[in-house]
Amino acid sequence: MAHNIKLIARITGVKGSCSVGHKIGEEFEVHLYEKGEWSTAERKGTRAPNMCAHLFYAIFPYLAVLQYDGGFPWSQDKDLFRMNCPDPENCVSVEIRRIRT
């Protein structure tokens, strides 16, 4: 596991009305695991505490790629990924930036 990677999500667009209330420019950290383990009850559920669950599950597989230092062959910037939530009527766009610390 790459402990020196931080993933920052930034809301880049909202079409319609987001039922969770996401706003353009909102930023928060997202990750699959913090320091590689989920051994304590107080750490469970903190992967993306401020993100809509539907959006989180849509980006989940891509977070794994970024968190484990992978990349997407179609992307010029290997540290940036863009995605939309699955709601076509009230779509939220997000970009995930990998920051190496």
C-alpha positions, 0 to 999 in steps of 0.5 A: 500500500502506498502510504505516501498518497493522498486523494482529494476530491473536488466537485467540479459541476452540479447539473440540477439539484444534488440531493446531498447538497454537493456544491461546486468547489467543495473539496474533501479527502477520500480513500479506501483505507487509512494506513492500510487497516480497519482495525478499530470501530471509530475508524470504520466509515471514514473513507469519505464522510462528506461524500454522497454514497452513490458518488463514492461507490461510482468512483470506488474502483478508480480510487483503488487505482489511484491509491495503489499508485496505478494510472489510466492509459487514456489520461495525460495527467496520471494523478487526475481522474474525472467522473460523474455521479450516476444520477442523470437528472441531477448529475454531480461531476468530481475530479480526484487528484492524487497527491504524493506526500 
